Amino acid sequence: MSQTAAIWLVILAAFAAANWPFLSQRLMLVGPHPRQGAKPFFIRLLELIILYFIVGLLAMALERRAGQNAPQGWEFYAITATLFLTLAFPGFVYRYLMRRRG
């Protein structure tokens, strides 16, 4: 796999993972359906954090496959977490701001 394909794979995986908690009622997309109706927001936030680390592990694996991993400081993780939250915005808008009733 070329580096360009690996970069696009990580971007698409991050976009999909950032929106999963808001588009699915299941726990981590495979768990049981909650009986009370909708998942609480803190569960969605916890899923978002877990998926951030899963996508990060995927990116590190692809980087290791292409060569040596570059050392990262706290700035890198702050920026990628902010980017992940930005990618989650469409799912958040769909779930909480565009409510369909009826």
MINU-303372 format. One record per atom (N, C-alpha, C, CB): residue number from 0; atom name; x, y, z. Coordinates in Angstrom, 1 decimal. Atoms other than C-alpha are relative to their C-alpha. Glycine has a CB too. Layout:
N
+------+------+--------+--------+--------+
: resi : name :   east :  north :     up :
+------+------+--------+--------+--------+
:  NUM :   CA :      X :      Y :      Z :
...
+------+------+--------+--------+--------+
//
This chain:
102
+------+------+--------+--------+--------+
: resi : name :   east :  north :     up :
+------+------+--------+--------+--------+
:    0 :    N :    0.9 :   -1.2 :    0.0 :
:    0 :   CA :    0.0 :    0.0 :    0.0 :
:    0 :    C :    0.9 :    1.2 :    0.0 :
:    0 :   CB :   -1.0 :    0.0 :    1.2 :
:    1 :    N :   -0.8 :   -1.2 :    0.0 :
:    1 :   CA :    1.4 :    3.4 :   -0.9 :
:    1 :    C :   -0.3 :    0.9 :    1.2 :
:    1 :   CB :   -0.3 :    0.8 :   -1.4 :
:    2 :    N :    0.2 :   -0.9 :   -1.1 :
:    2 :   CA :    1.7 :    6.2 :    1.6 :
:    2 :    C :   -1.2 :    0.8 :   -0.2 :
:    2 :   CB :    1.2 :    0.9 :    0.1 :
:    3 :    N :    1.2 :   -0.8 :    0.3 :
:    3 :   CA :   -1.0 :    8.2 :   -0.1 :
:    3 :    C :   -1.3 :   -0.8 :    0.3 :
:    3 :   CB :   -0.1 :    0.4 :   -1.5 :
:    4 :    N :    1.2 :    0.8 :   -0.3 :
:    4 :   CA :   -3.5 :    5.3 :    0.2 :
:    4 :    C :   -0.1 :   -0.2 :    1.5 :
:    4 :   CB :    0.2 :   -1.4 :   -0.7 :
:    5 :    N :    0.1 :    0.1 :   -1.4 :
:    5 :   CA :   -2.5 :    4.8 :    3.8 :
:    5 :    C :   -0.5 :    1.2 :    0.7 :
:    5 :   CB :    1.4 :   -0.4 :    0.6 :
:    6 :    N :    0.5 :   -1.2 :   -0.6 :
:    6 :   CA :   -3.1 :    8.4 :    4.6 :
:    6 :    C :   -1.5 :    0.2 :   -0.2 :
:    6 :   CB :    0.7 :    1.3 :   -0.6 :
:    7 :    N :    1.4 :   -0.1 :    0.2 :
:    7 :   CA :   -6.5 :    8.4 :    3.0 :
:    7 :    C :   -0.8 :   -1.1 :    0.8 :
:    7 :   CB :   -0.3 :   -0.2 :   -1.5 :
:    8 :    N :    0.7 :    1.0 :   -0.8 :
:    8 :   CA :   -7.4 :    5.1 :    4.8 :
:    8 :    C :   -0.1 :    0.5 :    1.4 :
:    8 :   CB :    0.9 :   -1.3 :   -0.1 :
:    9 :    N :    0.1 :   -0.6 :   -1.3 :
:    9 :   CA :   -6.6 :    6.8 :    8.1 :
:    9 :    C :   -1.0 :    1.1 :    0.1 :
:    9 :   CB :    1.4 :    0.5 :    0.5 :
:   10 :    N :    0.9 :   -1.1 :    0.0 :
:   10 :   CA :   -8.6 :    9.9 :    7.2 :
:   10 :    C :   -1.5 :   -0.6 :    0.0 :
:   10 :   CB :    0.2 :    0.9 :   -1.1 :
:   11 :    N :    1.4 :    0.6 :    0.2 :
:   11 :   CA :  -11.7 :    7.8 :    6.1 :
:   11 :    C :   -0.3 :   -0.8 :    1.3 :
:   11 :   CB :    0.0 :   -0.9 :   -1.2 :
:   12 :    N :    0.3 :    0.8 :   -1.2 :
:   12 :   CA :  -11.4 :    5.5 :    9.2 :
:   12 :    C :   -0.3 :    1.0 :    1.1 :
:   12 :   CB :    1.2 :   -0.9 :    0.3 :
:   13 :    N :    0.2 :   -1.0 :   -1.1 :
:   13 :   CA :  -11.2 :    8.6 :   11.5 :
:   13 :    C :   -1.4 :    0.6 :   -0.2 :
:   13 :   CB :    1.1 :    1.1 :    0.0 :
:   14 :    N :    1.3 :   -0.6 :    0.3 :
:   14 :   CA :  -14.3 :   10.1 :    9.8 :
:   14 :    C :   -1.1 :   -1.0 :    0.4 :
:   14 :   CB :   -0.1 :    0.4 :   -1.4 :
:   15 :    N :    1.0 :    1.0 :   -0.3 :
:   15 :   CA :  -16.3 :    6.9 :   10.1 :
:   15 :    C :    0.0 :   -0.3 :    1.5 :
:   15 :   CB :    0.3 :   -1.3 :   -0.8 :
:   16 :    N :   -0.1 :    0.3 :   -1.5 :
:   16 :   CA :  -15.1 :    6.2 :   13.7 :
:   16 :    C :   -0.6 :    1.2 :    0.8 :
:   16 :   CB :    1.4 :   -0.4 :    0.4 :
:   17 :    N :    0.5 :   -1.2 :   -0.7 :
:   17 :   CA :  -15.9 :    9.8 :   14.8 :
:   17 :    C :   -1.5 :    0.1 :    0.0 :
:   17 :   CB :    0.7 :    1.2 :   -0.5 :
:   18 :    N :    1.5 :   -0.1 :    0.1 :
:   18 :   CA :  -19.5 :    9.5 :   13.6 :
:   18 :    C :   -0.8 :   -1.2 :    0.5 :
:   18 :   CB :   -0.3 :    0.3 :   -1.4 :
:   19 :    N :    0.7 :    1.2 :   -0.4 :
:   19 :   CA :  -20.3 :    6.0 :   14.7 :
:   19 :    C :   -0.8 :    0.2 :    1.3 :
:   19 :   CB :    1.0 :   -1.1 :    0.2 :
:   20 :    N :    0.8 :   -0.1 :   -1.3 :
:   20 :   CA :  -21.3 :    6.9 :   18.3 :
:   20 :    C :   -1.3 :    0.8 :   -0.1 :
:   20 :   CB :    0.9 :    0.6 :    1.1 :
:   21 :    N :    1.2 :   -0.8 :    0.1 :
:   21 :   CA :  -23.8 :    9.4 :   17.1 :
:   21 :    C :   -1.0 :   -0.6 :   -1.0 :
:   21 :   CB :    0.4 :    1.4 :   -0.5 :
:   22 :    N :    0.9 :    0.6 :    1.0 :
:   22 :   CA :  -25.3 :    7.3 :   14.3 :
:   22 :    C :   -0.6 :   -1.3 :    0.4 :
:   22 :   CB :    0.7 :   -0.1 :   -1.3 :
:   23 :    N :    0.4 :    1.3 :   -0.4 :
:   23 :   CA :  -25.7 :    4.0 :   16.1 :
:   23 :    C :   -0.5 :    0.1 :    1.5 :
:   23 :   CB :    1.2 :   -1.0 :   -0.1 :
:   24 :    N :    0.5 :    0.1 :   -1.4 :
:   24 :   CA :  -27.8 :    3.2 :   19.2 :
:   24 :    C :    0.7 :   -1.2 :    0.7 :
:   24 :   CB :   -1.5 :   -0.2 :    0.0 :
:   25 :    N :   -0.7 :    1.2 :   -0.7 :
:   25 :   CA :  -25.7 :    0.0 :   19.9 :
:   25 :    C :    1.3 :    0.5 :    0.6 :
:   25 :   CB :    0.3 :   -1.1 :   -1.1 :
:   26 :    N :   -1.2 :   -0.3 :   -0.8 :
:   26 :   CA :  -22.8 :    0.0 :   22.3 :
:   26 :    C :    1.2 :   -0.4 :   -0.9 :
:   26 :   CB :    0.0 :   -0.6 :    1.4 :
:   27 :    N :   -1.1 :    0.3 :    0.8 :
:   27 :   CA :  -19.6 :    0.2 :   20.3 :
:   27 :    C :   -0.3 :   -0.7 :   -1.4 :
:   27 :   CB :    1.0 :   -0.8 :    0.7 :
:   28 :    N :    0.5 :    0.5 :    1.2 :
:   28 :   CA :  -21.6 :   -0.7 :   17.2 :
:   28 :    C :   -0.3 :   -1.4 :   -0.1 :
:   28 :   CB :    1.0 :    0.3 :   -1.1 :
:   29 :    N :    0.3 :    1.4 :    0.0 :
:   29 :   CA :  -21.8 :   -4.3 :   18.1 :
:   29 :    C :   -0.6 :   -0.5 :    1.3 :
:   29 :   CB :    1.3 :   -0.8 :   -0.2 :
:   30 :    N :    0.6 :    0.4 :   -1.3 :
:   30 :   CA :  -23.1 :   -4.4 :   21.7 :
:   30 :    C :   -1.5 :    0.0 :   -0.1 :
:   30 :   CB :    0.5 :    1.0 :    1.0 :
:   31 :    N :    1.4 :    0.1 :    0.0 :
:   31 :   CA :  -26.6 :   -4.9 :   22.7 :
:   31 :    C :   -0.7 :    1.4 :   -0.1 :
:   31 :   CB :   -0.5 :   -0.7 :    1.3 :
:   32 :    N :    0.8 :   -1.3 :    0.1 :
:   32 :   CA :  -29.3 :   -2.3 :   22.0 :
:   32 :    C :   -0.5 :    0.4 :    1.4 :
:   32 :   CB :   -1.2 :   -0.2 :   -1.0 :
:   33 :    N :    0.5 :   -0.5 :   -1.3 :
:   33 :   CA :  -30.1 :   -0.2 :   25.1 :
:   33 :    C :   -1.5 :   -0.1 :    0.1 :
:   33 :   CB :    0.5 :    1.4 :    0.3 :
:   34 :    N :    1.4 :    0.2 :   -0.2 :
:   34 :   CA :  -33.5 :   -0.9 :   26.5 :
:   34 :    C :   -0.8 :    1.4 :    0.3 :
:   34 :   CB :   -0.3 :   -0.9 :    1.1 :
:   35 :    N :    0.6 :   -1.2 :   -0.4 :
:   35 :   CA :  -34.2 :    2.7 :   27.7 :
:   35 :    C :   -0.3 :    0.9 :   -1.3 :
:   35 :   CB :    0.8 :    0.8 :    0.9 :
:   36 :    N :    0.2 :   -0.8 :    1.2 :
:   36 :   CA :  -34.3 :    4.1 :   24.1 :
:   36 :    C :    1.4 :    0.4 :   -0.5 :
:   36 :   CB :   -0.8 :    1.2 :    0.3 :
:   37 :    N :   -1.3 :   -0.5 :    0.5 :
:   37 :   CA :  -31.3 :    6.3 :   23.3 :
:   37 :    C :    1.1 :   -0.1 :    1.0 :
:   37 :   CB :   -0.2 :    1.5 :   -0.4 :
:   38 :    N :   -1.2 :    0.0 :   -0.8 :
:   38 :   CA :  -27.8 :    6.1 :   24.6 :
:   38 :    C :    0.2 :    1.4 :    0.7 :
:   38 :   CB :    1.3 :   -0.5 :   -0.8 :
:   39 :    N :   -0.3 :   -1.3 :   -0.6 :
:   39 :   CA :  -26.8 :    8.8 :   27.1 :
:   39 :    C :    1.2 :    0.6 :   -0.7 :
:   39 :   CB :    0.3 :   -0.2 :    1.5 :
:   40 :    N :   -1.1 :   -0.7 :    0.6 :
:   40 :   CA :  -24.3 :   11.4 :   25.9 :
:   40 :    C :    1.3 :   -0.4 :    0.5 :
:   40 :   CB :   -0.2 :    1.5 :    0.2 :
:   41 :    N :   -1.3 :    0.4 :   -0.5 :
:   41 :   CA :  -21.5 :   10.3 :   28.2 :
:   41 :    C :    0.4 :   -1.3 :   -0.5 :
:   41 :   CB :   -0.1 :    0.0 :    1.6 :
:   42 :    N :   -0.4 :    1.3 :    0.6 :
:   42 :   CA :  -21.6 :    6.8 :   26.7 :
:   42 :    C :    0.5 :    0.3 :   -1.4 :
:   42 :   CB :   -1.2 :   -0.9 :   -0.1 :
:   43 :    N :   -0.5 :   -0.4 :    1.4 :
:   43 :   CA :  -21.3 :    8.4 :   23.2 :
:   43 :    C :    1.4 :    0.6 :    0.1 :
:   43 :   CB :   -1.0 :    0.9 :   -0.6 :
:   44 :    N :   -1.3 :   -0.7 :   -0.2 :
:   44 :   CA :  -18.4 :   10.5 :   24.5 :
:   44 :    C :    1.1 :   -1.0 :    0.3 :
:   44 :   CB :    0.0 :    1.0 :    1.1 :
:   45 :    N :   -0.9 :    1.1 :   -0.3 :
:   45 :   CA :  -16.7 :    7.4 :   26.0 :
:   45 :    C :    0.3 :   -0.8 :   -1.3 :
:   45 :   CB :   -0.6 :   -0.9 :    1.1 :
:   46 :    N :   -0.3 :    0.8 :    1.2 :
:   46 :   CA :  -17.1 :    5.5 :   22.7 :
:   46 :    C :    0.9 :    0.9 :   -0.9 :
:   46 :   CB :   -1.4 :   -0.3 :   -0.7 :
:   47 :    N :   -0.8 :   -0.8 :    0.8 :
:   47 :   CA :  -15.6 :    8.5 :   20.9 :
:   47 :    C :    1.4 :    0.0 :    0.4 :
:   47 :   CB :   -0.6 :    1.5 :    0.0 :
:   48 :    N :   -1.4 :    0.0 :   -0.5 :
:   48 :   CA :  -12.5 :    8.5 :   23.1 :
:   48 :    C :    0.6 :   -1.4 :   -0.4 :
:   48 :   CB :    0.0 :    0.2 :    1.5 :
:   49 :    N :   -0.5 :    1.3 :    0.3 :
:   49 :   CA :  -12.1 :    4.7 :   22.6 :
:   49 :    C :    0.3 :   -0.1 :   -1.5 :
:   49 :   CB :   -1.0 :   -1.1 :    0.5 :
:   50 :    N :   -0.2 :    0.1 :    1.4 :
:   50 :   CA :  -12.5 :    5.0 :   18.9 :
:   50 :    C :    1.2 :    0.9 :   -0.5 :
:   50 :   CB :   -1.2 :    0.4 :   -0.8 :
:   51 :    N :   -1.2 :   -0.8 :    0.3 :
:   51 :   CA :   -9.9 :    7.8 :   18.8 :
:   51 :    C :    1.3 :   -0.8 :    0.2 :
:   51 :   CB :    0.0 :    1.3 :    0.9 :
:   52 :    N :   -1.2 :    0.8 :   -0.2 :
:   52 :   CA :   -7.3 :    5.5 :   20.3 :
:   52 :    C :    0.1 :   -1.2 :   -1.0 :
:   52 :   CB :    0.0 :   -0.5 :    1.4 :
:   53 :    N :    0.0 :    1.1 :    1.0 :
:   53 :   CA :   -8.3 :    2.6 :   17.9 :
:   53 :    C :    0.5 :    0.6 :   -1.3 :
:   53 :   CB :   -1.4 :   -0.6 :   -0.1 :
:   54 :    N :   -0.5 :   -0.6 :    1.3 :
:   54 :   CA :   -7.8 :    4.9 :   14.9 :
:   54 :    C :    1.5 :    0.4 :    0.1 :
:   54 :   CB :   -0.8 :    1.2 :   -0.4 :
:   55 :    N :   -1.4 :   -0.3 :   -0.2 :
:   55 :   CA :   -4.5 :    6.1 :   16.4 :
:   55 :    C :    0.9 :   -1.3 :   -0.1 :
:   55 :   CB :    0.1 :    0.6 :    1.4 :
:   56 :    N :   -0.8 :    1.2 :    0.1 :
:   56 :   CA :   -3.3 :    2.5 :   16.7 :
:   56 :    C :    0.1 :   -0.5 :   -1.4 :
:   56 :   CB :   -0.7 :   -1.1 :    0.9 :
:   57 :    N :    0.0 :    0.3 :    1.4 :
:   57 :   CA :   -4.3 :    1.9 :   13.1 :
:   57 :    C :    1.0 :    0.8 :   -0.7 :
:   57 :   CB :   -1.4 :    0.2 :   -0.7 :
:   58 :    N :   -1.0 :   -1.0 :    0.7 :
:   58 :   CA :   -2.3 :    5.0 :   12.0 :
:   58 :    C :    1.4 :   -0.4 :    0.4 :
:   58 :   CB :   -0.3 :    1.4 :    0.4 :
:   59 :    N :   -1.4 :    0.4 :   -0.4 :
:   59 :   CA :    0.7 :    3.9 :   14.1 :
:   59 :    C :    0.4 :   -1.3 :   -0.7 :
:   59 :   CB :    0.1 :   -0.2 :    1.5 :
:   60 :    N :   -0.4 :    1.2 :    0.7 :
:   60 :   CA :    0.6 :    0.4 :   12.5 :
:   60 :    C :    0.3 :    0.3 :   -1.4 :
:   60 :   CB :   -1.2 :   -1.0 :    0.1 :
:   61 :    N :   -0.3 :   -0.3 :    1.4 :
:   61 :   CA :    0.5 :    1.8 :    9.0 :
:   61 :    C :    1.3 :    0.8 :   -0.1 :
:   61 :   CB :   -1.2 :    0.9 :   -0.6 :
:   62 :    N :   -1.2 :   -0.7 :    0.0 :
:   62 :   CA :    3.3 :    4.2 :    9.9 :
:   62 :    C :    1.2 :   -0.9 :    0.2 :
:   62 :   CB :    0.0 :    1.1 :    1.0 :
:   63 :    N :   -1.0 :    0.9 :   -0.3 :
:   63 :   CA :    5.4 :    1.4 :   11.3 :
:   63 :    C :    0.3 :   -0.9 :   -1.2 :
:   63 :   CB :   -0.4 :   -0.9 :    1.2 :
:   64 :    N :   -0.1 :    0.9 :    1.2 :
:   64 :   CA :    4.7 :   -0.7 :    8.1 :
:   64 :    C :    0.8 :    0.8 :   -1.1 :
:   64 :   CB :   -1.4 :   -0.4 :   -0.5 :
:   65 :    N :   -0.7 :   -0.8 :    1.0 :
:   65 :   CA :    6.0 :    2.2 :    6.0 :
:   65 :    C :    1.4 :    0.4 :    0.4 :
:   65 :   CB :   -0.8 :    1.3 :   -0.3 :
:   66 :    N :   -1.3 :   -0.4 :   -0.5 :
:   66 :   CA :    9.1 :    2.8 :    8.1 :
:   66 :    C :    0.0 :    0.1 :    1.5 :
:   66 :   CB :    0.5 :    1.3 :   -0.7 :
:   67 :    N :   -0.1 :   -0.1 :   -1.4 :
:   67 :   CA :   10.1 :    3.9 :   11.5 :
:   67 :    C :   -1.0 :    1.1 :    0.5 :
:   67 :   CB :    1.4 :    0.5 :    0.4 :
:   68 :    N :    1.0 :   -1.0 :   -0.6 :
:   68 :   CA :    7.5 :    5.7 :   13.8 :
:   68 :    C :    0.8 :    1.2 :    0.5 :
:   68 :   CB :   -0.8 :   -0.7 :    1.1 :
:   69 :    N :   -0.6 :   -1.2 :   -0.4 :
:   69 :   CA :    8.3 :    9.3 :   14.4 :
:   69 :    C :   -0.5 :    0.3 :    1.5 :
:   69 :   CB :   -0.4 :    1.2 :   -0.9 :
:   70 :    N :    0.4 :   -0.3 :   -1.4 :
:   70 :   CA :    8.3 :   10.4 :   18.1 :
:   70 :    C :   -0.9 :    1.2 :    0.0 :
:   70 :   CB :    1.2 :    0.3 :    0.9 :
:   71 :    N :    1.0 :   -1.1 :   -0.1 :
:   71 :   CA :    5.3 :   12.6 :   19.0 :
:   71 :    C :   -0.1 :    0.5 :    1.4 :
:   71 :   CB :   -1.4 :   -0.6 :   -0.5 :
:   72 :    N :    0.2 :   -0.7 :   -1.3 :
:   72 :   CA :    4.8 :   15.1 :   21.7 :
:   72 :    C :   -1.4 :    0.2 :    0.3 :
:   72 :   CB :    0.8 :    1.4 :    0.0 :
:   73 :    N :    1.4 :   -0.2 :   -0.4 :
:   73 :   CA :    1.7 :   16.2 :   23.5 :
:   73 :    C :   -0.8 :    0.9 :   -1.0 :
:   73 :   CB :   -0.1 :    0.6 :    1.4 :
:   74 :    N :    0.7 :   -0.9 :    1.0 :
:   74 :   CA :    1.0 :   18.8 :   20.8 :
:   74 :    C :   -0.7 :   -0.8 :   -1.1 :
:   74 :   CB :    1.0 :    0.9 :   -0.6 :
:   75 :    N :    0.5 :    0.8 :    1.0 :
:   75 :   CA :    0.5 :   16.1 :   18.2 :
:   75 :    C :   -1.4 :   -0.6 :    0.4 :
:   75 :   CB :    1.0 :   -1.1 :   -0.4 :
:   76 :    N :    1.2 :    0.7 :   -0.5 :
:   76 :   CA :   -2.1 :   14.3 :   20.4 :
:   76 :    C :   -1.1 :    1.0 :    0.2 :
:   76 :   CB :    0.3 :   -0.7 :    1.2 :
:   77 :    N :    1.0 :   -1.1 :   -0.2 :
:   77 :   CA :   -3.9 :   17.6 :   21.2 :
:   77 :    C :   -0.6 :    0.4 :   -1.4 :
:   77 :   CB :    0.6 :    1.2 :    0.6 :
:   78 :    N :    0.5 :   -0.3 :    1.3 :
:   78 :   CA :   -4.2 :   18.4 :   17.5 :
:   78 :    C :   -0.8 :   -1.1 :   -0.6 :
:   78 :   CB :    1.2 :    0.4 :   -1.0 :
:   79 :    N :    0.7 :    1.2 :    0.6 :
:   79 :   CA :   -5.3 :   14.9 :   16.4 :
:   79 :    C :   -1.3 :   -0.2 :    0.7 :
:   79 :   CB :    0.8 :   -1.2 :    0.0 :
:   80 :    N :    1.2 :    0.1 :   -0.7 :
:   80 :   CA :   -7.9 :   14.8 :   19.2 :
:   80 :    C :   -1.0 :    1.1 :   -0.5 :
:   80 :   CB :    0.2 :    0.1 :    1.5 :
:   81 :    N :    0.9 :   -1.1 :    0.4 :
:   81 :   CA :   -9.3 :   18.2 :   18.1 :
:   81 :    C :   -0.5 :   -0.3 :   -1.5 :
:   81 :   CB :    0.8 :    1.4 :    0.0 :
:   82 :    N :    0.4 :    0.4 :    1.4 :
:   82 :   CA :   -9.3 :   17.0 :   14.4 :
:   82 :    C :   -1.1 :   -1.1 :    0.1 :
:   82 :   CB :    1.2 :   -0.5 :   -0.8 :
:   83 :    N :    1.0 :    1.0 :   -0.1 :
:   83 :   CA :  -11.2 :   13.9 :   15.5 :
:   83 :    C :   -1.3 :    0.5 :    0.5 :
:   83 :   CB :    0.5 :   -1.1 :    1.0 :
:   84 :    N :    1.3 :   -0.6 :   -0.4 :
:   84 :   CA :  -13.8 :   16.0 :   17.3 :
:   84 :    C :   -0.6 :    0.8 :   -1.1 :
:   84 :   CB :    0.2 :    0.9 :    1.2 :
:   85 :    N :    0.5 :   -0.8 :    1.2 :
:   85 :   CA :  -14.1 :   18.2 :   14.2 :
:   85 :    C :   -0.7 :   -1.0 :   -1.0 :
:   85 :   CB :    1.1 :    0.8 :   -0.7 :
:   86 :    N :    0.5 :    0.9 :    0.9 :
:   86 :   CA :  -14.7 :   15.1 :   12.1 :
:   86 :    C :   -1.4 :   -0.6 :    0.5 :
:   86 :   CB :    1.0 :   -1.2 :   -0.3 :
:   87 :    N :    1.3 :    0.5 :   -0.6 :
:   87 :   CA :  -17.5 :   14.0 :   14.6 :
:   87 :    C :   -1.1 :    1.0 :   -0.1 :
:   87 :   CB :    0.3 :   -0.3 :    1.4 :
:   88 :    N :    1.0 :   -1.1 :    0.0 :
:   88 :   CA :  -19.4 :   17.3 :   14.0 :
:   88 :    C :   -1.2 :   -0.4 :   -0.8 :
:   88 :   CB :    0.6 :    1.2 :   -0.5 :
:   89 :    N :    1.2 :    0.4 :    0.8 :
:   89 :   CA :  -21.7 :   15.9 :   11.2 :
:   89 :    C :   -0.9 :   -1.0 :    0.8 :
:   89 :   CB :    0.4 :   -0.6 :   -1.3 :
:   90 :    N :    0.8 :    0.9 :   -0.7 :
:   90 :   CA :  -22.8 :   13.0 :   13.4 :
:   90 :    C :   -0.7 :    0.7 :    1.2 :
:   90 :   CB :    0.8 :   -1.2 :    0.5 :
:   91 :    N :    0.6 :   -0.7 :   -1.1 :
:   91 :   CA :  -23.4 :   15.3 :   16.4 :
:   91 :    C :   -1.2 :    0.9 :   -0.5 :
:   91 :   CB :    1.1 :    0.9 :    0.7 :
:   92 :    N :    1.1 :   -0.9 :    0.5 :
:   92 :   CA :  -25.5 :   17.7 :   14.3 :
:   92 :    C :   -1.2 :   -0.9 :   -0.4 :
:   92 :   CB :    0.5 :    0.7 :   -1.3 :
:   93 :    N :    1.1 :    0.9 :    0.4 :
:   93 :   CA :  -27.5 :   14.8 :   12.9 :
:   93 :    C :   -0.8 :   -0.5 :    1.2 :
:   93 :   CB :    0.5 :   -1.2 :   -0.8 :
:   94 :    N :    0.7 :    0.6 :   -1.2 :
:   94 :   CA :  -28.2 :   13.3 :   16.4 :
:   94 :    C :   -0.7 :    1.0 :    0.9 :
:   94 :   CB :    1.1 :   -0.7 :    0.8 :
:   95 :    N :    0.5 :   -0.9 :   -1.0 :
:   95 :   CA :  -28.8 :   16.4 :   18.5 :
:   95 :    C :   -0.6 :    1.3 :   -0.6 :
:   95 :   CB :    1.1 :    0.4 :    0.9 :
:   96 :    N :    0.6 :   -1.3 :    0.5 :
:   96 :   CA :  -29.6 :   19.4 :   16.2 :
:   96 :    C :   -1.0 :   -0.2 :   -1.1 :
:   96 :   CB :    1.2 :    0.8 :   -0.5 :
:   97 :    N :    1.0 :    0.3 :    1.1 :
:   97 :   CA :  -31.6 :   17.8 :   13.4 :
:   97 :    C :   -1.0 :   -1.1 :    0.4 :
:   97 :   CB :    0.7 :   -0.4 :   -1.4 :
:   98 :    N :    0.9 :    1.0 :   -0.6 :
:   98 :   CA :  -34.1 :   15.9 :   15.5 :
:   98 :    C :   -1.2 :   -0.1 :   -0.9 :
:   98 :   CB :   -0.5 :    0.3 :    1.4 :
:   99 :    N :    1.2 :    0.2 :    0.8 :
:   99 :   CA :  -36.9 :   14.3 :   13.4 :
:   99 :    C :   -1.0 :   -0.6 :    1.0 :
:   99 :   CB :    0.3 :   -1.0 :   -1.2 :
:  100 :    N :    1.1 :    0.5 :   -0.8 :
:  100 :   CA :  -40.1 :   13.8 :   15.3 :
:  100 :    C :   -1.2 :   -0.4 :   -0.8 :
:  100 :   CB :   -0.4 :    1.1 :    1.1 :
:  101 :    N :    1.2 :    0.3 :    0.7 :
:  101 :   CA :  -43.2 :   12.1 :   14.3 :
:  101 :    C :    0.0 :   -1.4 :   -0.7 :
:  101 :   CB :   -0.4 :    1.0 :   -1.0 :
+------+------+--------+--------+--------+
//
